[in-house]
Amino acid sequence: MASLEFGVPRGPALPAWRLWTGVGLPLFGAPGGPAWIRTGQFLGPSIERFWSEHPLDDVLGWWAAAGMEQIRARRLSLGGGVIIWGTRVS
């Protein structure tokens, strides 16, 4: 099984990510109407809140508790994405 999640970059990429999620996403959503602007405004803080409340080690623990084995994770796009994968042996 694999999962591709939004992530929060660390280090020097973090300010650029916050600018993108705080300003870029709402602006790019504007042509779609007010609901897309609100969606763009929601995503950045939601992603950041999720990872602050549930660090990657916690998420990997959930996978293990669900019976997954050989669990791996890799940060992508300077940390803006996280791919998690593992196997389940019956």
BAFI-3210 file (N, C-alpha, C; in Angstrom, 3 decimals, decimal comma, padded with zeros to 6 digits):
// residues 90
n [1|2|3|4|5|6|7|8|9|10|11|12|13|14|15|16|17|18|19|20|21|22|23|24|25|26|27|28|29|30|31|32|33|34|35|36|37|38|39|40|41|42|43|44|45|46|47|48|49|50|51|52|53|54|55|56|57|58|59|60|61|62|63|64|65|66|67|68|69|70|71|72|73|74|75|76|77|78|79|80|81|82|83|84|85|86|87|88|89|90]
n.u [000,852|000,443|000,807|000,362|001,032|000,391|003,037|005,124|007,686|011,074|013,518|015,159|013,249|010,766|009,674|009,082|007,212|005,158|004,473|003,523|001,329|-000,155|-000,645|-000,345|-001,936|-004,657|-004,889|-004,599|-006,848|-008,861|-010,063|-011,854|-013,832|-015,408|-015,510|-013,285|-011,258|-011,497|-010,882|-008,193|-007,175|-007,567|-006,010|-003,077|-002,754|-004,141|-002,640|-000,212|-001,024|-001,901|000,549|001,954|000,515|000,536|003,233|005,520|006,508|004,400|002,382|003,523|003,454|000,701|000,284|001,703|000,170|-002,088|-001,390|000,513|003,721|007,302|007,487|008,016|009,102|009,344|010,401|009,343|009,787|011,239|010,193|007,554|005,861|004,981|005,671|004,461|004,927|004,227|003,902|001,444|001,230|-000,595]
n.v [-001,148|002,289|005,754|009,097|012,121|015,562|017,591|019,405|021,508|021,696|023,918|026,218|026,117|026,373|029,106|029,818|027,844|028,504|031,016|030,253|028,549|030,310|032,582|032,038|029,666|030,518|032,648|031,343|029,803|031,654|032,217|030,109|030,738|031,853|029,620|028,111|029,874|029,921|027,253|027,201|028,920|027,388|025,052|025,273|026,055|023,845|021,596|022,158|022,176|019,519|018,032|019,105|018,216|015,498|013,945|012,479|010,006|009,169|008,748|006,684|004,761|004,339|003,036|000,680|-000,316|-000,938|-003,235|-003,154|-003,781|-003,514|-000,734|002,334|005,715|008,712|011,974|014,317|016,776|018,896|018,467|019,132|017,160|013,858|010,526|007,420|003,992|000,488|-003,030|-005,601|-008,551|-011,459]
n.w [000,000|-000,604|000,120|-000,718|000,630|001,541|002,721|005,074|004,443|005,739|007,149|004,873|002,822|003,975|004,410|001,710|001,069|002,870|001,861|-000,659|000,060|001,579|000,025|-002,766|-003,383|-002,669|-004,541|-007,025|-006,882|-007,117|-009,756|-009,875|-008,144|-005,013|-003,238|-003,965|-003,347|-000,554|-000,083|-000,875|001,092|003,336|003,088|003,545|006,398|007,478|006,675|007,933|010,629|010,930|010,693|012,815|014,982|014,590|014,255|011,844|012,787|014,432|012,520|011,025|013,001|013,161|010,766|011,258|013,391|011,992|010,808|008,826|007,365|006,934|006,579|005,027|004,511|002,635|002,070|-000,325|-002,941|-001,610|000,870|000,740|000,082|001,124|000,864|001,783|002,283|002,424|003,261|003,634|005,210|004,994]
ca.u [000,000|001,205|000,019|001,044|000,440|001,028|003,967|005,594|009,147|011,885|014,639|014,955|012,083|009,529|009,048|008,514|006,010|004,118|004,027|002,720|000,046|-000,910|-000,999|-000,445|-003,108|-005,900|-004,923|-004,850|-008,222|-009,808|-010,895|-012,879|-014,891|-015,140|-015,270|-011,907|-010,404|-011,540|-010,129|-006,784|-006,828|-007,673|-005,047|-001,787|-002,854|-004,587|-001,495|000,752|-001,604|-001,879|001,886|002,413|-000,209|000,777|004,531|005,640|006,642|003,048|001,680|004,101|002,919|-000,667|000,416|002,093|-000,989|-003,058|-000,886|001,480|005,101|008,301|006,966|009,030|008,592|010,315|009,940|009,510|009,587|011,796|009,386|006,166|005,113|005,491|005,141|004,597|004,537|004,485|003,210|000,675|001,331|-001,752]
ca.v [000,000|003,531|006,960|010,347|013,146|016,871|017,711|020,747|021,525|022,188|024,768|027,400|025,977|026,634|030,397|029,777|027,009|029,287|032,041|029,571|028,090|031,431|033,576|031,437|028,792|031,279|033,405|030,422|029,332|032,757|032,077|029,094|031,305|032,006|028,349|027,708|030,762|029,401|025,991|027,570|029,492|026,318|023,960|025,468|025,886|022,497|020,696|022,457|021,736|018,057|017,509|019,504|017,375|014,083|013,798|011,339|008,754|008,769|008,237|005,371|003,875|003,972|002,027|-000,575|-000,786|-001,465|-004,499|-002,964|-004,125|-002,942|000,612|003,322|007,048|009,586|013,337|014,713|018,200|019,673|018,207|019,502|015,920|012,707|009,248|006,345|002,719|-000,714|-004,236|-006,315|-009,981|-012,118]
ca.w [000,000|-000,617|000,353|-001,010|001,491|001,600|003,830|005,403|004,335|006,840|006,762|004,031|001,937|004,713|004,089|000,358|001,138|003,538|000,912|-001,673|000,591|002,135|-000,989|-004,094|-003,547|-002,776|-005,797|-008,131|-006,757|-007,347|-010,957|-009,643|-007,309|-003,583|-002,561|-004,244|-002,557|000,819|-000,075|-000,895|002,394|004,322|002,927|004,210|007,844|007,805|006,508|008,992|011,900|010,967|010,960|014,157|015,946|014,276|013,592|010,941|013,552|014,842|011,341|010,734|014,035|012,764|009,714|011,917|014,156|011,022|010,288|007,755|007,686|006,031|006,324|004,662|004,192|001,977|001,792|-001,720|-003,246|-000,497|002,061|000,488|-000,096|001,874|000,391|002,771|001,697|003,219|002,809|004,647|005,004|005,611]
c.u [000,903|000,256|000,890|000,320|001,099|001,958|004,316|007,122|009,814|012,916|014,255|013,760|010,782|008,920|008,415|007,228|004,864|003,593|003,123|001,351|-000,793|-001,407|-001,258|-001,683|-004,423|-006,003|-005,225|-006,257|-009,257|-010,641|-012,018|-014,010|-014,521|-014,851|-013,837|-010,916|-010,349|-010,771|-008,635|-006,328|-006,792|-006,488|-003,747|-001,867|-003,283|-003,436|-000,506|000,257|-001,559|-000,500|002,427|001,747|000,113|002,107|004,598|005,774|005,286|002,297|002,214|003,638|001,495|-000,637|000,754|000,924|-002,065|-002,564|000,107|002,881|006,019|007,885|008,138|008,337|009,709|009,666|010,278|009,357|010,019|010,989|007,918|005,262|005,769|004,846|005,460|004,170|004,919|003,719|002,429|000,707|000,179|-001,348]
c.v [001,216|004,705|008,173|011,460|014,494|016,870|019,165|020,716|022,028|023,162|025,895|027,305|026,354|028,001|030,427|028,956|027,788|030,398|031,411|029,177|029,239|032,423|032,916|030,589|029,563|032,073|032,506|029,838|030,377|032,611|031,045|029,575|031,301|030,698|027,878|028,607|030,255|028,084|026,275|028,140|028,420|025,355|024,146|025,302|024,478|021,496|020,907|021,978|020,212|017,544|017,963|018,643|015,891|013,945|012,501|010,021|008,251|008,124|006,852|004,340|003,442|002,891|000,679|-001,163|-001,375|-002,758|-004,371|-003,277|-003,491|-001,523|001,558|004,653|007,848|010,942|013,675|016,227|019,090|019,510|018,565|018,309|014,822|011,464|008,205|005,059|001,574|-001,888|-004,831|-007,789|-010,649|-013,373]
c.w [000,000|-000,424|000,037|-000,261|001,236|002,802|004,075|005,334|005,607|006,269|005,823|003,084|002,639|004,418|002,693|000,340|001,774|002,638|-000,143|-001,125|001,130|001,106|-002,346|-004,305|-003,594|-004,079|-006,984|-008,067|-007,123|-008,621|-010,794|-008,760|-005,839|-002,852|-002,778|-003,525|-001,122|000,936|-000,052|000,438|003,484|004,283|003,705|005,721|008,258|007,723|007,639|010,355|012,014|011,367|012,306|015,233|015,783|013,533|012,778|011,689|014,054|013,678|010,978|011,761|013,721|011,701|010,332|012,696|013,246|010,372|009,145|008,257|006,648|005,611|006,065|004,394|003,542|001,743|000,346|-001,841|-002,091|000,785|001,883|000,220|000,731|001,288|001,457|002,075|002,602|002,644|003,974|004,301|005,731|006,334]
res [m|a|s|l|e|f|g|v|p|r|g|p|a|l|p|a|w|r|l|w|t|g|v|g|l|p|l|f|g|a|p|g|g|p|a|w|i|r|t|g|q|f|l|g|p|s|i|e|r|f|w|s|e|h|p|l|d|d|v|l|g|w|w|a|a|a|g|m|e|q|i|r|a|r|r|l|s|l|g|g|g|v|i|i|w|g|t|r|v|s]
***
